[in-house]
Amino acid sequence: MITQMMVQPSFWVDSGIKLSKVRDIHLFKFTEELQSRLEELSEKKKAGLLTGEEDAELAGILELFCFLWMRLYSH
């Protein structure tokens, strides 16, 4: 079994997400900073250049995205 380190998704909850409600639909959006970081880490992963710390950061951001999507979709 391989253990993967991950930055906790809650790290970005206060500073990396914008929530809004449009016509009774709840929406979320990453801040420009978090979106840019996600894109940067994704590109580095594709190129095989991620450090272990960056891989953990990317895993946390993706976990946050999945959690928010599932949470909003369930409502």
N, CA, C, O and CB atoms as a CASP TS submission, in Angstrom:
PFRMAT TS
TARGET T0000
AUTHOR 0000-0000-0000
METHOD Language model
MODEL 1
PARENT N/A
ATOM      1  N   MET     1       0.839  -1.183   0.000  1.00  0.00           N
ATOM      2  CA  MET     1       0.000   0.000   0.000  1.00  0.00           C
ATOM      3  C   MET     1       0.884   1.247   0.000  1.00  0.00           C
ATOM      4  O   MET     1       1.862   1.315   0.745  1.00  0.00           O
ATOM      5  CB  MET     1      -0.955  -0.002   1.219  1.00  0.00           C
ATOM      6  N   ILE     2       0.548   2.220  -0.823  1.00  0.00           N
ATOM      7  CA  ILE     2       1.307   3.465  -0.909  1.00  0.00           C
ATOM      8  C   ILE     2       0.544   4.558  -0.164  1.00  0.00           C
ATOM      9  O   ILE     2      -0.638   4.789  -0.421  1.00  0.00           O
ATOM     10  CB  ILE     2       1.555   3.874  -2.399  1.00  0.00           C
ATOM     11  N   THR     3       1.224   5.220   0.750  1.00  0.00           N
ATOM     12  CA  THR     3       0.623   6.326   1.485  1.00  0.00           C
ATOM     13  C   THR     3       0.946   7.624   0.774  1.00  0.00           C
ATOM     14  O   THR     3       2.101   7.894   0.446  1.00  0.00           O
ATOM     15  CB  THR     3       1.122   6.363   2.948  1.00  0.00           C
ATOM     16  N   GLN     4      -0.084   8.428   0.537  1.00  0.00           N
ATOM     17  CA  GLN     4       0.121   9.698  -0.153  1.00  0.00           C
ATOM     18  C   GLN     4      -0.113  10.836   0.833  1.00  0.00           C
ATOM     19  O   GLN     4      -1.124  10.866   1.536  1.00  0.00           O
ATOM     20  CB  GLN     4      -0.823   9.828  -1.386  1.00  0.00           C
ATOM     21  N   MET     5       0.822  11.759   0.875  1.00  0.00           N
ATOM     22  CA  MET     5       0.662  12.960   1.683  1.00  0.00           C
ATOM     23  C   MET     5      -0.294  13.894   0.959  1.00  0.00           C
ATOM     24  O   MET     5      -0.376  13.885  -0.269  1.00  0.00           O
ATOM     25  CB  MET     5       2.035  13.654   1.951  1.00  0.00           C
ATOM     26  N   MET     6      -1.022  14.706   1.736  1.00  0.00           N
ATOM     27  CA  MET     6      -1.948  15.636   1.123  1.00  0.00           C
ATOM     28  C   MET     6      -2.075  16.865   2.011  1.00  0.00           C
ATOM     29  O   MET     6      -2.148  16.744   3.234  1.00  0.00           O
ATOM     30  CB  MET     6      -3.326  14.974   0.891  1.00  0.00           C
ATOM     31  N   VAL     7      -2.101  18.029   1.414  1.00  0.00           N
ATOM     32  CA  VAL     7      -2.419  19.253   2.136  1.00  0.00           C
ATOM     33  C   VAL     7      -3.921  19.212   2.392  1.00  0.00           C
ATOM     34  O   VAL     7      -4.698  18.984   1.465  1.00  0.00           O
ATOM     35  CB  VAL     7      -1.988  20.556   1.329  1.00  0.00           C
ATOM     36  N   GLN     8      -4.334  19.426   3.624  1.00  0.00           N
ATOM     37  CA  GLN     8      -5.750  19.334   3.964  1.00  0.00           C
ATOM     38  C   GLN     8      -6.567  20.353   3.168  1.00  0.00           C
ATOM     39  O   GLN     8      -6.209  21.529   3.112  1.00  0.00           O
ATOM     40  CB  GLN     8      -5.954  19.548   5.472  1.00  0.00           C
ATOM     41  N   PRO     9      -7.656  19.907   2.558  1.00  0.00           N
ATOM     42  CA  PRO     9      -8.488  20.815   1.770  1.00  0.00           C
ATOM     43  C   PRO     9      -8.994  22.012   2.573  1.00  0.00           C
ATOM     44  O   PRO     9      -9.198  23.089   2.011  1.00  0.00           O
ATOM     45  CB  PRO     9      -9.661  20.063   1.199  1.00  0.00           C
ATOM     46  N   SER    10      -9.196  21.841   3.857  1.00  0.00           N
ATOM     47  CA  SER    10      -9.703  22.934   4.688  1.00  0.00           C
ATOM     48  C   SER    10      -8.740  24.121   4.719  1.00  0.00           C
ATOM     49  O   SER    10      -9.136  25.224   5.095  1.00  0.00           O
ATOM     50  CB  SER    10      -9.957  22.437   6.109  1.00  0.00           C
ATOM     51  N   PHE    11      -7.494  23.912   4.333  1.00  0.00           N
ATOM     52  CA  PHE    11      -6.500  24.974   4.289  1.00  0.00           C
ATOM     53  C   PHE    11      -6.960  26.125   3.388  1.00  0.00           C
ATOM     54  O   PHE    11      -6.650  27.286   3.658  1.00  0.00           O
ATOM     55  CB  PHE    11      -5.159  24.421   3.801  1.00  0.00           C
ATOM     56  N   TRP    12      -7.692  25.808   2.327  1.00  0.00           N
ATOM     57  CA  TRP    12      -8.098  26.817   1.349  1.00  0.00           C
ATOM     58  C   TRP    12      -9.526  27.319   1.533  1.00  0.00           C
ATOM     59  O   TRP    12      -9.952  28.213   0.802  1.00  0.00           O
ATOM     60  CB  TRP    12      -7.950  26.261  -0.027  1.00  0.00           C
ATOM     61  N   VAL    13     -10.270  26.777   2.475  1.00  0.00           N
ATOM     62  CA  VAL    13     -11.695  27.114   2.592  1.00  0.00           C
ATOM     63  C   VAL    13     -11.916  28.607   2.799  1.00  0.00           C
ATOM     64  O   VAL    13     -12.789  29.189   2.155  1.00  0.00           O
ATOM     65  CB  VAL    13     -12.324  26.341   3.745  1.00  0.00           C
ATOM     66  N   ASP    14     -11.159  29.230   3.666  1.00  0.00           N
ATOM     67  CA  ASP    14     -11.380  30.651   3.949  1.00  0.00           C
ATOM     68  C   ASP    14     -10.808  31.587   2.896  1.00  0.00           C
ATOM     69  O   ASP    14     -11.325  32.688   2.705  1.00  0.00           O
ATOM     70  CB  ASP    14     -10.787  30.994   5.274  1.00  0.00           C
ATOM     71  N   SER    15      -9.760  31.173   2.214  1.00  0.00           N
ATOM     72  CA  SER    15      -9.078  32.113   1.334  1.00  0.00           C
ATOM     73  C   SER    15      -9.088  31.727  -0.146  1.00  0.00           C
ATOM     74  O   SER    15      -8.688  32.536  -0.982  1.00  0.00           O
ATOM     75  CB  SER    15      -7.677  32.262   1.781  1.00  0.00           C
ATOM     76  N   GLY    16      -9.526  30.535  -0.490  1.00  0.00           N
ATOM     77  CA  GLY    16      -9.395  30.090  -1.865  1.00  0.00           C
ATOM     78  C   GLY    16     -10.685  29.872  -2.622  1.00  0.00           C
ATOM     79  O   GLY    16     -10.672  29.473  -3.786  1.00  0.00           O
ATOM     80  N   ILE    17     -11.819  30.139  -1.947  1.00  0.00           N
ATOM     81  CA  ILE    17     -13.102  29.819  -2.575  1.00  0.00           C
ATOM     82  C   ILE    17     -14.047  31.013  -2.494  1.00  0.00           C
ATOM     83  O   ILE    17     -14.108  31.711  -1.481  1.00  0.00           O
ATOM     84  CB  ILE    17     -13.742  28.586  -1.907  1.00  0.00           C
ATOM     85  N   LYS    18     -14.768  31.228  -3.565  1.00  0.00           N
ATOM     86  CA  LYS    18     -15.833  32.228  -3.582  1.00  0.00           C
ATOM     87  C   LYS    18     -17.154  31.478  -3.758  1.00  0.00           C
ATOM     88  O   LYS    18     -17.297  30.679  -4.683  1.00  0.00           O
ATOM     89  CB  LYS    18     -15.613  33.299  -4.732  1.00  0.00           C
ATOM     90  N   LEU    19     -18.108  31.734  -2.880  1.00  0.00           N
ATOM     91  CA  LEU    19     -19.426  31.114  -2.979  1.00  0.00           C
ATOM     92  C   LEU    19     -20.444  32.162  -3.388  1.00  0.00           C
ATOM     93  O   LEU    19     -20.358  33.323  -2.988  1.00  0.00           O
ATOM     94  CB  LEU    19     -19.833  30.450  -1.641  1.00  0.00           C
ATOM     95  N   SER    20     -21.402  31.740  -4.185  1.00  0.00           N
ATOM     96  CA  SER    20     -22.476  32.656  -4.575  1.00  0.00           C
ATOM     97  C   SER    20     -23.743  31.859  -4.844  1.00  0.00           C
ATOM     98  O   SER    20     -23.715  30.642  -5.023  1.00  0.00           O
ATOM     99  CB  SER    20     -22.077  33.488  -5.825  1.00  0.00           C
ATOM    100  N   LYS    21     -24.839  32.579  -4.864  1.00  0.00           N
ATOM    101  CA  LYS    21     -26.122  31.953  -5.151  1.00  0.00           C
ATOM    102  C   LYS    21     -26.754  32.718  -6.304  1.00  0.00           C
ATOM    103  O   LYS    21     -26.909  33.937  -6.234  1.00  0.00           O
ATOM    104  CB  LYS    21     -27.056  31.940  -3.890  1.00  0.00           C
ATOM    105  N   VAL    22     -27.118  32.005  -7.364  1.00  0.00           N
ATOM    106  CA  VAL    22     -27.725  32.603  -8.541  1.00  0.00           C
ATOM    107  C   VAL    22     -29.023  31.853  -8.828  1.00  0.00           C
ATOM    108  O   VAL    22     -29.013  30.657  -9.120  1.00  0.00           O
ATOM    109  CB  VAL    22     -26.754  32.560  -9.771  1.00  0.00           C
ATOM    110  N   ARG    23     -30.129  32.570  -8.741  1.00  0.00           N
ATOM    111  CA  ARG    23     -31.447  31.946  -9.014  1.00  0.00           C
ATOM    112  C   ARG    23     -31.626  30.637  -8.251  1.00  0.00           C
ATOM    113  O   ARG    23     -31.981  29.613  -8.835  1.00  0.00           O
ATOM    114  CB  ARG    23     -31.615  31.686 -10.522  1.00  0.00           C
ATOM    115  N   ASP    24     -31.384  30.678  -6.978  1.00  0.00           N
ATOM    116  CA  ASP    24     -31.531  29.519  -6.076  1.00  0.00           C
ATOM    117  C   ASP    24     -30.556  28.386  -6.368  1.00  0.00           C
ATOM    118  O   ASP    24     -30.763  27.258  -5.921  1.00  0.00           O
ATOM    119  CB  ASP    24     -32.935  28.986  -6.162  1.00  0.00           C
ATOM    120  N   ILE    25     -29.510  28.674  -7.105  1.00  0.00           N
ATOM    121  CA  ILE    25     -28.470  27.677  -7.370  1.00  0.00           C
ATOM    122  C   ILE    25     -27.190  28.138  -6.680  1.00  0.00           C
ATOM    123  O   ILE    25     -26.726  29.257  -6.901  1.00  0.00           O
ATOM    124  CB  ILE    25     -28.242  27.476  -8.916  1.00  0.00           C
ATOM    125  N   HIS    26     -26.629  27.280  -5.855  1.00  0.00           N
ATOM    126  CA  HIS    26     -25.378  27.593  -5.168  1.00  0.00           C
ATOM    127  C   HIS    26     -24.205  27.267  -6.089  1.00  0.00           C
ATOM    128  O   HIS    26     -24.131  26.178  -6.657  1.00  0.00           O
ATOM    129  CB  HIS    26     -25.264  26.805  -3.829  1.00  0.00           C
ATOM    130  N   LEU    27     -23.298  28.219  -6.228  1.00  0.00           N
ATOM    131  CA  LEU    27     -22.127  28.054  -7.081  1.00  0.00           C
ATOM    132  C   LEU    27     -20.864  28.304  -6.281  1.00  0.00           C
ATOM    133  O   LEU    27     -20.876  29.061  -5.310  1.00  0.00           O
ATOM    134  CB  LEU    27     -22.191  28.999  -8.292  1.00  0.00           C
ATOM    135  N   PHE    28     -19.779  27.672  -6.684  1.00  0.00           N
ATOM    136  CA  PHE    28     -18.492  27.977  -6.071  1.00  0.00           C
ATOM    137  C   PHE    28     -17.475  28.193  -7.178  1.00  0.00           C
ATOM    138  O   PHE    28     -17.587  27.657  -8.281  1.00  0.00           O
ATOM    139  CB  PHE    28     -18.036  26.841  -5.106  1.00  0.00           C
ATOM    140  N   LYS    29     -16.486  28.995  -6.840  1.00  0.00           N
ATOM    141  CA  LYS    29     -15.423  29.281  -7.789  1.00  0.00           C
ATOM    142  C   LYS    29     -14.136  29.454  -7.000  1.00  0.00           C
ATOM    143  O   LYS    29     -14.133  30.077  -5.938  1.00  0.00           O
ATOM    144  CB  LYS    29     -15.743  30.550  -8.647  1.00  0.00           C
ATOM    145  N   PHE    30     -13.051  28.908  -7.513  1.00  0.00           N
ATOM    146  CA  PHE    30     -11.752  29.140  -6.893  1.00  0.00           C
ATOM    147  C   PHE    30     -11.350  30.587  -7.139  1.00  0.00           C
ATOM    148  O   PHE    30     -11.690  31.163  -8.172  1.00  0.00           O
ATOM    149  CB  PHE    30     -10.676  28.158  -7.448  1.00  0.00           C
ATOM    150  N   THR    31     -10.629  31.171  -6.192  1.00  0.00           N
ATOM    151  CA  THR    31     -10.083  32.501  -6.412  1.00  0.00           C
ATOM    152  C   THR    31      -9.078  32.423  -7.565  1.00  0.00           C
ATOM    153  O   THR    31      -8.628  31.339  -7.935  1.00  0.00           O
ATOM    154  CB  THR    31      -9.411  33.061  -5.109  1.00  0.00           C
ATOM    155  N   GLU    32      -8.736  33.570  -8.121  1.00  0.00           N
ATOM    156  CA  GLU    32      -7.767  33.589  -9.217  1.00  0.00           C
ATOM    157  C   GLU    32      -6.443  32.966  -8.793  1.00  0.00           C
ATOM    158  O   GLU    32      -5.805  32.254  -9.569  1.00  0.00           O
ATOM    159  CB  GLU    32      -7.539  35.022  -9.703  1.00  0.00           C
ATOM    160  N   GLU    33      -6.035  33.239  -7.557  1.00  0.00           N
ATOM    161  CA  GLU    33      -4.764  32.711  -7.054  1.00  0.00           C
ATOM    162  C   GLU    33      -4.785  31.187  -6.975  1.00  0.00           C
ATOM    163  O   GLU    33      -3.844  30.521  -7.407  1.00  0.00           O
ATOM    164  CB  GLU    33      -4.453  33.300  -5.676  1.00  0.00           C
ATOM    165  N   LEU    34      -5.878  30.636  -6.415  1.00  0.00           N
ATOM    166  CA  LEU    34      -5.956  29.182  -6.281  1.00  0.00           C
ATOM    167  C   LEU    34      -6.105  28.517  -7.647  1.00  0.00           C
ATOM    168  O   LEU    34      -5.518  27.462  -7.888  1.00  0.00           O
ATOM    169  CB  LEU    34      -7.128  28.789  -5.371  1.00  0.00           C
ATOM    170  N   GLN    35      -6.885  29.126  -8.543  1.00  0.00           N
ATOM    171  CA  GLN    35      -7.042  28.579  -9.891  1.00  0.00           C
ATOM    172  C   GLN    35      -5.710  28.565 -10.630  1.00  0.00           C
ATOM    173  O   GLN    35      -5.378  27.587 -11.301  1.00  0.00           O
ATOM    174  CB  GLN    35      -8.075  29.391 -10.683  1.00  0.00           C
ATOM    175  N   SER    36      -4.951  29.644 -10.509  1.00  0.00           N
ATOM    176  CA  SER    36      -3.635  29.712 -11.158  1.00  0.00           C
ATOM    177  C   SER    36      -2.699  28.655 -10.602  1.00  0.00           C
ATOM    178  O   SER    36      -1.956  28.014 -11.346  1.00  0.00           O
ATOM    179  CB  SER    36      -3.015  31.103 -10.981  1.00  0.00           C
ATOM    180  N   ARG    37      -2.740  28.476  -9.292  1.00  0.00           N
ATOM    181  CA  ARG    37      -1.874  27.477  -8.665  1.00  0.00           C
ATOM    182  C   ARG    37      -2.267  26.069  -9.117  1.00  0.00           C
ATOM    183  O   ARG    37      -1.397  25.240  -9.381  1.00  0.00           O
ATOM    184  CB  ARG    37      -1.947  27.586  -7.127  1.00  0.00           C
ATOM    185  N   LEU    38      -3.561  25.797  -9.206  1.00  0.00           N
ATOM    186  CA  LEU    38      -4.034  24.502  -9.689  1.00  0.00           C
ATOM    187  C   LEU    38      -3.524  24.244 -11.106  1.00  0.00           C
ATOM    188  O   LEU    38      -3.044  23.150 -11.402  1.00  0.00           O
ATOM    189  CB  LEU    38      -5.574  24.440  -9.653  1.00  0.00           C
ATOM    190  N   GLU    39      -3.625  25.235 -11.972  1.00  0.00           N
ATOM    191  CA  GLU    39      -3.169  25.086 -13.353  1.00  0.00           C
ATOM    192  C   GLU    39      -1.659  24.880 -13.414  1.00  0.00           C
ATOM    193  O   GLU    39      -1.167  24.055 -14.184  1.00  0.00           O
ATOM    194  CB  GLU    39      -3.567  26.312 -14.181  1.00  0.00           C
ATOM    195  N   GLU    40      -0.932  25.630 -12.603  1.00  0.00           N
ATOM    196  CA  GLU    40       0.530  25.491 -12.574  1.00  0.00           C
ATOM    197  C   GLU    40       0.939  24.090 -12.118  1.00  0.00           C
ATOM    198  O   GLU    40       1.804  23.459 -12.725  1.00  0.00           O
ATOM    199  CB  GLU    40       1.152  26.552 -11.645  1.00  0.00           C
ATOM    200  N   LEU    41       0.317  23.616 -11.053  1.00  0.00           N
ATOM    201  CA  LEU    41       0.654  22.283 -10.542  1.00  0.00           C
ATOM    202  C   LEU    41       0.255  21.193 -11.536  1.00  0.00           C
ATOM    203  O   LEU    41       0.968  20.202 -11.692  1.00  0.00           O
ATOM    204  CB  LEU    41      -0.036  22.038  -9.190  1.00  0.00           C
ATOM    205  N   SER    42      -0.873  21.375 -12.203  1.00  0.00           N
ATOM    206  CA  SER    42      -1.325  20.392 -13.199  1.00  0.00           C
ATOM    207  C   SER    42      -0.340  20.292 -14.360  1.00  0.00           C
ATOM    208  O   SER    42      -0.027  19.196 -14.828  1.00  0.00           O
ATOM    209  CB  SER    42      -2.721  20.765 -13.727  1.00  0.00           C
ATOM    210  N   GLU    43       0.142  21.436 -14.817  1.00  0.00           N
ATOM    211  CA  GLU    43       1.121  21.442 -15.908  1.00  0.00           C
ATOM    212  C   GLU    43       2.428  20.765 -15.474  1.00  0.00           C
ATOM    213  O   GLU    43       3.018  19.997 -16.234  1.00  0.00           O
ATOM    214  CB  GLU    43       1.399  22.890 -16.370  1.00  0.00           C
ATOM    215  N   LYS    44       2.867  21.054 -14.263  1.00  0.00           N
ATOM    216  CA  LYS    44       4.093  20.433 -13.771  1.00  0.00           C
ATOM    217  C   LYS    44       3.921  18.924 -13.625  1.00  0.00           C
ATOM    218  O   LYS    44       4.856  18.161 -13.866  1.00  0.00           O
ATOM    219  CB  LYS    44       4.503  21.050 -12.431  1.00  0.00           C
ATOM    220  N   LYS    45       2.712  18.493 -13.225  1.00  0.00           N
ATOM    221  CA  LYS    45       2.461  17.054 -13.098  1.00  0.00           C
ATOM    222  C   LYS    45       2.525  16.378 -14.465  1.00  0.00           C
ATOM    223  O   LYS    45       3.111  15.304 -14.607  1.00  0.00           O
ATOM    224  CB  LYS    45       1.087  16.797 -12.441  1.00  0.00           C
ATOM    225  N   LYS    46       1.918  17.014 -15.471  1.00  0.00           N
ATOM    226  CA  LYS    46       1.953  16.466 -16.829  1.00  0.00           C
ATOM    227  C   LYS    46       3.386  16.318 -17.329  1.00  0.00           C
ATOM    228  O   LYS    46       3.710  15.379 -18.056  1.00  0.00           O
ATOM    229  CB  LYS    46       1.155  17.358 -17.786  1.00  0.00           C
ATOM    230  N   ALA    47       4.235  17.258 -16.931  1.00  0.00           N
ATOM    231  CA  ALA    47       5.635  17.232 -17.360  1.00  0.00           C
ATOM    232  C   ALA    47       6.507  16.364 -16.457  1.00  0.00           C
ATOM    233  O   ALA    47       7.701  16.204 -16.712  1.00  0.00           O
ATOM    234  CB  ALA    47       6.190  18.640 -17.396  1.00  0.00           C
ATOM    235  N   GLY    48       5.913  15.802 -15.401  1.00  0.00           N
ATOM    236  CA  GLY    48       6.672  14.952 -14.486  1.00  0.00           C
ATOM    237  C   GLY    48       7.647  15.726 -13.610  1.00  0.00           C
ATOM    238  O   GLY    48       8.684  15.192 -13.216  1.00  0.00           O
ATOM    239  N   LEU    49       7.326  16.980 -13.300  1.00  0.00           N
ATOM    240  CA  LEU    49       8.253  17.840 -12.565  1.00  0.00           C
ATOM    241  C   LEU    49       7.781  18.204 -11.156  1.00  0.00           C
ATOM    242  O   LEU    49       8.395  19.060 -10.518  1.00  0.00           O
ATOM    243  CB  LEU    49       8.484  19.094 -13.342  1.00  0.00           C
ATOM    244  N   LEU    50       6.720  17.588 -10.654  1.00  0.00           N
ATOM    245  CA  LEU    50       6.217  17.910  -9.323  1.00  0.00           C
ATOM    246  C   LEU    50       7.130  17.378  -8.228  1.00  0.00           C
ATOM    247  O   LEU    50       7.628  16.255  -8.305  1.00  0.00           O
ATOM    248  CB  LEU    50       4.819  17.352  -9.143  1.00  0.00           C
ATOM    249  N   THR    51       7.340  18.203  -7.209  1.00  0.00           N
ATOM    250  CA  THR    51       8.034  17.721  -6.015  1.00  0.00           C
ATOM    251  C   THR    51       7.000  17.006  -5.148  1.00  0.00           C
ATOM    252  O   THR    51       5.802  17.092  -5.419  1.00  0.00           O
ATOM    253  CB  THR    51       8.733  18.904  -5.227  1.00  0.00           C
ATOM    254  N   GLY    52       7.441  16.313  -4.126  1.00  0.00           N
ATOM    255  CA  GLY    52       6.525  15.643  -3.217  1.00  0.00           C
ATOM    256  C   GLY    52       5.589  16.618  -2.531  1.00  0.00           C
ATOM    257  O   GLY    52       4.409  16.325  -2.336  1.00  0.00           O
ATOM    258  N   GLU    53       6.115  17.777  -2.166  1.00  0.00           N
ATOM    259  CA  GLU    53       5.310  18.806  -1.513  1.00  0.00           C
ATOM    260  C   GLU    53       4.242  19.352  -2.468  1.00  0.00           C
ATOM    261  O   GLU    53       3.098  19.569  -2.070  1.00  0.00           O
ATOM    262  CB  GLU    53       6.210  19.949  -1.009  1.00  0.00           C
ATOM    263  N   GLU    54       4.622  19.569  -3.711  1.00  0.00           N
ATOM    264  CA  GLU    54       3.670  20.064  -4.702  1.00  0.00           C
ATOM    265  C   GLU    54       2.613  19.016  -5.026  1.00  0.00           C
ATOM    266  O   GLU    54       1.454  19.360  -5.256  1.00  0.00           O
ATOM    267  CB  GLU    54       4.399  20.481  -5.976  1.00  0.00           C
ATOM    268  N   ASP    55       2.992  17.762  -5.045  1.00  0.00           N
ATOM    269  CA  ASP    55       2.045  16.683  -5.290  1.00  0.00           C
ATOM    270  C   ASP    55       1.000  16.641  -4.175  1.00  0.00           C
ATOM    271  O   ASP    55      -0.185  16.430  -4.434  1.00  0.00           O
ATOM    272  CB  ASP    55       2.778  15.328  -5.398  1.00  0.00           C
ATOM    273  N   ALA    56       1.447  16.843  -2.937  1.00  0.00           N
ATOM    274  CA  ALA    56       0.528  16.878  -1.798  1.00  0.00           C
ATOM    275  C   ALA    56      -0.410  18.078  -1.898  1.00  0.00           C
ATOM    276  O   ALA    56      -1.590  17.977  -1.563  1.00  0.00           O
ATOM    277  CB  ALA    56       1.311  16.925  -0.474  1.00  0.00           C
ATOM    278  N   GLU    57       0.109  19.203  -2.354  1.00  0.00           N
ATOM    279  CA  GLU    57      -0.709  20.396  -2.526  1.00  0.00           C
ATOM    280  C   GLU    57      -1.764  20.182  -3.611  1.00  0.00           C
ATOM    281  O   GLU    57      -2.928  20.542  -3.432  1.00  0.00           O
ATOM    282  CB  GLU    57       0.173  21.602  -2.873  1.00  0.00           C
ATOM    283  N   LEU    58      -1.359  19.601  -4.722  1.00  0.00           N
ATOM    284  CA  LEU    58      -2.291  19.320  -5.813  1.00  0.00           C
ATOM    285  C   LEU    58      -3.380  18.348  -5.354  1.00  0.00           C
ATOM    286  O   LEU    58      -4.555  18.544  -5.666  1.00  0.00           O
ATOM    287  CB  LEU    58      -1.538  18.745  -7.030  1.00  0.00           C
ATOM    288  N   ALA    59      -3.006  17.323  -4.631  1.00  0.00           N
ATOM    289  CA  ALA    59      -3.990  16.359  -4.123  1.00  0.00           C
ATOM    290  C   ALA    59      -5.012  17.051  -3.227  1.00  0.00           C
ATOM    291  O   ALA    59      -6.200  16.738  -3.292  1.00  0.00           O
ATOM    292  CB  ALA    59      -3.288  15.227  -3.349  1.00  0.00           C
ATOM    293  N   GLY    60      -4.562  17.986  -2.393  1.00  0.00           N
ATOM    294  CA  GLY    60      -5.473  18.709  -1.513  1.00  0.00           C
ATOM    295  C   GLY    60      -6.438  19.596  -2.275  1.00  0.00           C
ATOM    296  O   GLY    60      -7.621  19.659  -1.943  1.00  0.00           O
ATOM    297  N   ILE    61      -5.943  20.281  -3.291  1.00  0.00           N
ATOM    298  CA  ILE    61      -6.801  21.152  -4.097  1.00  0.00           C
ATOM    299  C   ILE    61      -7.852  20.323  -4.836  1.00  0.00           C
ATOM    300  O   ILE    61      -9.021  20.705  -4.892  1.00  0.00           O
ATOM    301  CB  ILE    61      -5.956  21.970  -5.104  1.00  0.00           C
ATOM    302  N   LEU    62      -7.440  19.204  -5.393  1.00  0.00           N
ATOM    303  CA  LEU    62      -8.388  18.348  -6.108  1.00  0.00           C
ATOM    304  C   LEU    62      -9.413  17.725  -5.163  1.00  0.00           C
ATOM    305  O   LEU    62     -10.578  17.571  -5.528  1.00  0.00           O
ATOM    306  CB  LEU    62      -7.643  17.250  -6.859  1.00  0.00           C
ATOM    307  N   GLU    63      -8.994  17.372  -3.969  1.00  0.00           N
ATOM    308  CA  GLU    63      -9.912  16.845  -2.955  1.00  0.00           C
ATOM    309  C   GLU    63     -10.943  17.910  -2.577  1.00  0.00           C
ATOM    310  O   GLU    63     -12.127  17.608  -2.432  1.00  0.00           O
ATOM    311  CB  GLU    63      -9.132  16.376  -1.697  1.00  0.00           C
ATOM    312  N   LEU    64     -10.494  19.146  -2.419  1.00  0.00           N
ATOM    313  CA  LEU    64     -11.396  20.249  -2.107  1.00  0.00           C
ATOM    314  C   LEU    64     -12.419  20.427  -3.223  1.00  0.00           C
ATOM    315  O   LEU    64     -13.613  20.563  -2.953  1.00  0.00           O
ATOM    316  CB  LEU    64     -10.605  21.553  -1.891  1.00  0.00           C
ATOM    317  N   PHE    65     -11.964  20.426  -4.470  1.00  0.00           N
ATOM    318  CA  PHE    65     -12.874  20.555  -5.603  1.00  0.00           C
ATOM    319  C   PHE    65     -13.928  19.450  -5.581  1.00  0.00           C
ATOM    320  O   PHE    65     -15.118  19.727  -5.733  1.00  0.00           O
ATOM    321  CB  PHE    65     -12.094  20.518  -6.922  1.00  0.00           C
ATOM    322  N   CYS    66     -13.509  18.227  -5.397  1.00  0.00           N
ATOM    323  CA  CYS    66     -14.448  17.095  -5.373  1.00  0.00           C
ATOM    324  C   CYS    66     -15.439  17.227  -4.224  1.00  0.00           C
ATOM    325  O   CYS    66     -16.634  16.982  -4.397  1.00  0.00           O
ATOM    326  CB  CYS    66     -13.686  15.765  -5.255  1.00  0.00           C
ATOM    327  N   PHE    67     -14.940  17.616  -3.045  1.00  0.00           N
ATOM    328  CA  PHE    67     -15.814  17.768  -1.887  1.00  0.00           C
ATOM    329  C   PHE    67     -16.867  18.844  -2.146  1.00  0.00           C
ATOM    330  O   PHE    67     -18.052  18.624  -1.897  1.00  0.00           O
ATOM    331  CB  PHE    67     -14.994  18.115  -0.635  1.00  0.00           C
ATOM    332  N   LEU    68     -16.442  20.002  -2.643  1.00  0.00           N
ATOM    333  CA  LEU    68     -17.381  21.091  -2.892  1.00  0.00           C
ATOM    334  C   LEU    68     -18.397  20.720  -3.956  1.00  0.00           C
ATOM    335  O   LEU    68     -19.586  21.002  -3.803  1.00  0.00           O
ATOM    336  CB  LEU    68     -16.637  22.345  -3.307  1.00  0.00           C
ATOM    337  N   TRP    69     -17.951  20.103  -5.014  1.00  0.00           N
ATOM    338  CA  TRP    69     -18.841  19.700  -6.091  1.00  0.00           C
ATOM    339  C   TRP    69     -19.893  18.720  -5.572  1.00  0.00           C
ATOM    340  O   TRP    69     -21.083  18.868  -5.848  1.00  0.00           O
ATOM    341  CB  TRP    69     -18.041  19.072  -7.246  1.00  0.00           C
ATOM    342  N   MET    70     -19.444  17.729  -4.827  1.00  0.00           N
ATOM    343  CA  MET    70     -20.375  16.729  -4.279  1.00  0.00           C
ATOM    344  C   MET    70     -21.347  17.368  -3.286  1.00  0.00           C
ATOM    345  O   MET    70     -22.536  17.050  -3.265  1.00  0.00           O
ATOM    346  CB  MET    70     -19.597  15.587  -3.592  1.00  0.00           C
ATOM    347  N   ARG    71     -20.822  18.261  -2.478  1.00  0.00           N
ATOM    348  CA  ARG    71     -21.647  18.932  -1.457  1.00  0.00           C
ATOM    349  C   ARG    71     -22.735  19.791  -2.130  1.00  0.00           C
ATOM    350  O   ARG    71     -23.906  19.726  -1.755  1.00  0.00           O
ATOM    351  CB  ARG    71     -20.753  19.821  -0.526  1.00  0.00           C
ATOM    352  N   LEU    72     -22.341  20.574  -3.103  1.00  0.00           N
ATOM    353  CA  LEU    72     -23.321  21.428  -3.780  1.00  0.00           C
ATOM    354  C   LEU    72     -24.284  20.615  -4.638  1.00  0.00           C
ATOM    355  O   LEU    72     -25.469  20.939  -4.727  1.00  0.00           O
ATOM    356  CB  LEU    72     -22.610  22.463  -4.644  1.00  0.00           C
ATOM    357  N   TYR    73     -23.779  19.569  -5.264  1.00  0.00           N
ATOM    358  CA  TYR    73     -24.623  18.739  -6.115  1.00  0.00           C
ATOM    359  C   TYR    73     -25.696  18.021  -5.298  1.00  0.00           C
ATOM    360  O   TYR    73     -26.797  17.778  -5.792  1.00  0.00           O
ATOM    361  CB  TYR    73     -23.771  17.722  -6.875  1.00  0.00           C
ATOM    362  N   SER    74     -25.377  17.685  -4.061  1.00  0.00           N
ATOM    363  CA  SER    74     -26.325  16.951  -3.221  1.00  0.00           C
ATOM    364  C   SER    74     -27.467  17.829  -2.730  1.00  0.00           C
ATOM    365  O   SER    74     -28.461  17.315  -2.217  1.00  0.00           O
ATOM    366  CB  SER    74     -25.607  16.347  -2.036  1.00  0.00           C
ATOM    367  N   HIS    75     -27.341  19.137  -2.878  1.00  0.00           N
ATOM    368  CA  HIS    75     -28.410  20.038  -2.442  1.00  0.00           C
ATOM    369  C   HIS    75     -29.255  20.351  -3.612  1.00  0.00           C
ATOM    370  O   HIS    75     -30.226  21.098  -3.490  1.00  0.00           O
ATOM    371  CB  HIS    75     -27.866  21.324  -1.811  1.00  0.00           C
TER
END
